[in-house]
Amino acid sequence: MIILGIDPGVERVGYAFFRKKSPADFSYLSSGLIKTEKKLALEIRLEKIYSSLESLIVNNKPDIIVLERVFFFKNQKTIVMVGQAQGVILLLAAQYHIEALFLTPPQIKQIVTGYGQSDKKNIQKMLRLSLGLSQELEQDDRADAIATAFAYCCMKKNLLDY
């Protein structure tokens, strides 16, 4: 099973791929960032997200897409734009017949670190330790996508252990 974790946004979309062979056996494959330029019209930016993710889906054939759910934003404009990016991602999931599900930031934090209010530094440290990553995770959006997919792998493992 291939899992695609996504941290949705319009300026930056983080993504991460994991392979899961059994409930307790999963591995990190790759991750990256899709960036769009602020000066471009929104529809052009959404099309770039669509085409970039479509290419990733065609090449990696994920079985499930796990997205970080918009939980709270002070800025209304930001939440609307993230919702639009999520719509593009859900459209791709539907077109390619891929199950999509959401995890909230507190759920991801709880699963990754054991504490639902962890900060980004703690999450990234736990990811480096758990996945044996030698480098710092430079971009928050990429790290959030890795955390989202990792949380799904751990969540499903724990649920299937009972």
Residue pairs with C-beta under 8 A, 6 or more apart in sequence:
1 19
1 20
1 21
1 63
1 64
2 17
2 18
2 19
2 20
2 29
2 60
2 61
2 62
2 63
2 64
3 17
3 18
3 19
3 20
3 26
3 62
3 63
3 64
3 66
3 149
3 152
3 153
4 15
4 16
4 17
4 56
4 57
4 60
4 62
4 64
4 65
4 66
4 98
4 149
5 15
5 16
5 17
5 18
5 65
5 66
5 67
5 145
5 146
5 147
5 148
5 149
5 150
5 152
6 13
6 14
6 15
6 16
6 53
6 65
6 66
6 67
6 68
6 89
6 145
6 148
7 13
7 14
7 15
7 67
7 68
7 141
7 142
7 144
7 145
7 148
8 67
8 68
8 70
8 82
8 85
8 86
8 89
9 81
9 82
9 85
9 141
10 36
10 42
10 45
10 46
10 49
10 81
10 82
10 84
10 85
11 35
11 36
11 38
11 45
12 33
12 34
12 35
12 36
12 139
12 141
13 33
13 34
13 49
13 52
13 53
13 85
13 141
13 145
14 31
14 32
14 33
14 139
14 140
14 141
14 142
14 143
14 144
14 145
14 146
15 31
15 32
15 33
15 34
15 53
15 56
15 142
15 145
16 28
16 29
16 30
16 31
16 142
16 145
16 146
16 148
16 149
16 150
17 28
17 29
17 30
17 31
17 60
17 62
17 149
18 26
18 27
18 28
18 29
18 149
18 150
18 152
18 153
19 26
19 27
19 29
20 26
20 153
20 156
23 156
23 157
23 160
23 161
24 157
24 161
26 153
26 157
28 131
28 133
28 146
28 149
28 150
29 60
31 142
31 145
31 146
32 142
33 139
33 141
33 142
34 48
34 49
34 52
34 53
36 44
36 45
36 48
36 49
37 45
40 48
42 81
42 84
46 84
46 85
46 88
49 85
49 88
49 89
50 88
50 91
50 92
53 88
53 89
53 92
54 92
57 92
57 96
57 98
62 98
63 98
63 99
64 98
64 99
64 100
64 101
64 152
65 89
65 92
65 93
65 98
65 99
65 100
65 101
66 100
66 101
66 102
66 103
66 148
66 149
66 151
66 152
67 86
67 89
67 100
67 101
67 102
67 103
67 148
68 102
68 103
68 104
68 105
68 108
68 144
68 145
68 148
69 102
69 103
69 104
69 105
70 79
70 82
70 83
70 86
71 104
71 105
71 106
73 79
73 82
89 100
90 100
92 98
93 99
93 100
101 152
103 111
103 148
103 151
103 152
103 155
106 116
106 117
107 116
107 151
107 155
108 123
108 144
108 147
108 148
108 151
109 115
109 116
109 117
109 118
109 123
109 147
110 116
111 150
111 151
111 154
111 155
112 118
112 123
112 126
112 127
112 130
112 147
112 150
112 151
112 154
113 122
113 123
113 126
115 122
118 126
120 140
120 143
123 143
123 147
124 136
124 137
124 143
127 133
127 137
127 143
127 146
127 147
127 150
128 134
128 136
128 137
130 150
131 146
131 150
137 143
137 146
